[in-house]
């Protein structure tokens, strides 16, 4: 599975699902590849957080996206 994130003036981005980090990067735009097996089957909400400096005031949260992982 690929998750793409884009933003402006960000120092870094982190992508999360089920309370764990799927991937992190420095910069505005990124694509993170995650094996679907790590997510399990069923509906999984994925969300991203970007930062443009230190502290919560410099963070931005994207709207969550829900995907469905199907059995092969």
C-alpha positions as CSV (number, residue, x, y, z in Angstrom):
1,X,0.0,0.0,0.0
2,X,1.2,3.5,-0.8
3,X,0.3,6.6,1.2
4,X,1.1,10.0,-0.3
5,X,1.2,13.2,1.7
6,X,1.7,16.8,0.4
7,X,1.9,20.0,2.3
8,X,3.5,23.5,2.3
9,X,6.4,24.7,4.5
10,X,6.6,21.5,6.5
11,X,9.8,20.3,8.1
12,X,8.5,16.7,8.3
13,X,5.5,14.4,8.1
14,X,4.5,11.3,10.0
15,X,1.8,8.8,8.9
16,X,0.0,6.7,11.5
17,X,-2.5,3.8,11.7
18,X,-3.8,1.9,14.7
19,X,-1.7,3.9,17.1
20,X,1.7,3.2,15.4
21,X,3.9,5.1,13.0
22,X,3.8,3.7,9.5
23,X,6.6,6.1,8.3
24,X,8.2,9.5,8.7
25,X,10.0,11.8,6.4
26,X,11.6,15.3,6.2
27,X,10.1,17.8,3.9
28,X,6.7,18.7,2.3
29,X,5.8,15.8,0.1
30,X,6.3,12.1,0.6
31,X,5.0,8.6,-0.4
32,X,5.3,5.9,2.2
33,X,5.1,2.2,1.2
34,X,3.6,-0.1,3.9
35,X,2.9,-3.8,3.5
36,X,-0.9,-4.3,3.9
37,X,-0.1,-7.3,6.1
38,X,1.0,-4.9,8.8
39,X,-2.4,-3.4,9.0
40,X,-4.4,-6.6,9.2
41,X,-7.8,-7.1,7.5
42,X,-10.8,-4.8,7.6
43,X,-11.2,-1.1,7.7
44,X,-8.2,0.9,8.9
45,X,-8.1,4.7,9.5
46,X,-4.8,6.3,8.4
47,X,-3.8,9.9,9.3
48,X,-0.9,12.2,8.9
49,X,0.7,14.9,11.0
50,X,3.0,17.5,9.7
51,X,5.2,19.9,11.6
52,X,6.8,23.3,10.7
53,X,8.9,23.8,13.8
54,X,8.9,22.7,17.4
55,X,5.9,22.2,19.6
56,X,2.2,21.4,19.1
57,X,1.5,25.0,17.9
58,X,3.6,24.2,14.8
59,X,1.8,21.0,13.9
60,X,-1.0,20.3,11.5
61,X,-3.2,17.1,11.3
62,X,-4.7,15.9,8.1
63,X,-8.2,14.5,8.0
64,X,-8.1,10.7,8.5
65,X,-8.7,8.4,5.5
66,X,-10.2,5.0,6.0
67,X,-9.0,2.1,3.8
68,X,-10.2,-1.4,3.7
69,X,-7.7,-4.2,3.5
70,X,-9.1,-7.3,1.9
71,X,-8.0,-10.9,2.0
72,X,-6.3,-12.1,-1.2
